[in-house]
Structure formats: C-alpha cells, structure tokens
C-alpha cells in the first residue's frame, strides 16, 4: 500500500490554479455568456424554402 502513496505523492497536475488563471477563465466565461445572450436575442434566419 505504501507504493501507491508514493505514486500519488509524485503526481503533479498539468496546471496550477492561480488567481490569474481563474481570472482568465472568468473573463472567457463572461464573453461566452454575453455572446450567447446576443445570439438568443436575434431572430433565427428562416431556412430557404425548397420547391
């Protein structure tokens, strides 16, 4: 069981969550939310009728 603990202790995640990284994620989320709201407010284009 000790070997498993040693393996877990040597793991390092690919990213470290820092305040700067979290701020960037929040800015992207806000931009996507704003874009999504604008898309929802626009009327959807009517498909060309096939005849």
C-alpha positions as CSV (number, residue, x, y, z in Angstrom):
1,X,0.0,0.0,0.0
2,X,3.0,2.3,0.6
3,X,3.9,2.2,-3.0
4,X,0.5,3.6,-4.0
5,X,1.0,6.5,-1.6
6,X,4.5,7.2,-3.1
7,X,3.0,7.3,-6.6
8,X,0.2,9.7,-5.6
9,X,2.8,12.0,-3.9
10,X,4.8,12.3,-7.1
11,X,1.8,13.3,-9.3
12,X,1.7,16.9,-10.4
13,X,-1.3,18.3,-12.2
14,X,-0.7,19.9,-15.7
15,X,-2.0,23.3,-14.4
16,X,-1.8,25.1,-11.2
17,X,-4.9,27.1,-10.3
18,X,-3.7,30.6,-9.7
19,X,-5.7,33.8,-9.3
20,X,-4.5,34.9,-12.7
21,X,-5.7,31.7,-14.4
22,X,-9.1,31.8,-12.6
23,X,-9.5,35.5,-13.8
24,X,-8.8,34.4,-17.4
25,X,-11.4,31.6,-17.1
26,X,-13.9,34.0,-15.7
27,X,-13.3,36.5,-18.5
28,X,-13.8,33.8,-21.1
29,X,-17.0,32.6,-19.4
30,X,-18.4,36.2,-19.3
31,X,-17.5,36.7,-23.0
32,X,-19.2,33.4,-24.0
33,X,-22.3,34.2,-21.9
34,X,-22.6,37.7,-23.5
35,X,-22.2,36.2,-27.0
36,X,-24.8,33.5,-26.2
37,X,-27.3,36.1,-24.9
38,X,-26.9,38.2,-28.1
39,X,-27.4,35.1,-30.2
40,X,-30.5,34.1,-28.3
41,X,-31.9,37.7,-28.8
42,X,-31.6,37.6,-32.5
43,X,-34.3,36.0,-34.6
44,X,-33.1,32.8,-36.2
45,X,-32.8,33.0,-40.0
46,X,-35.5,31.3,-41.9
47,X,-34.4,28.4,-44.0
48,X,-34.7,28.8,-47.7
49,X,-37.8,27.0,-48.9
50,X,-37.3,24.1,-51.1
51,X,-39.7,23.9,-54.1
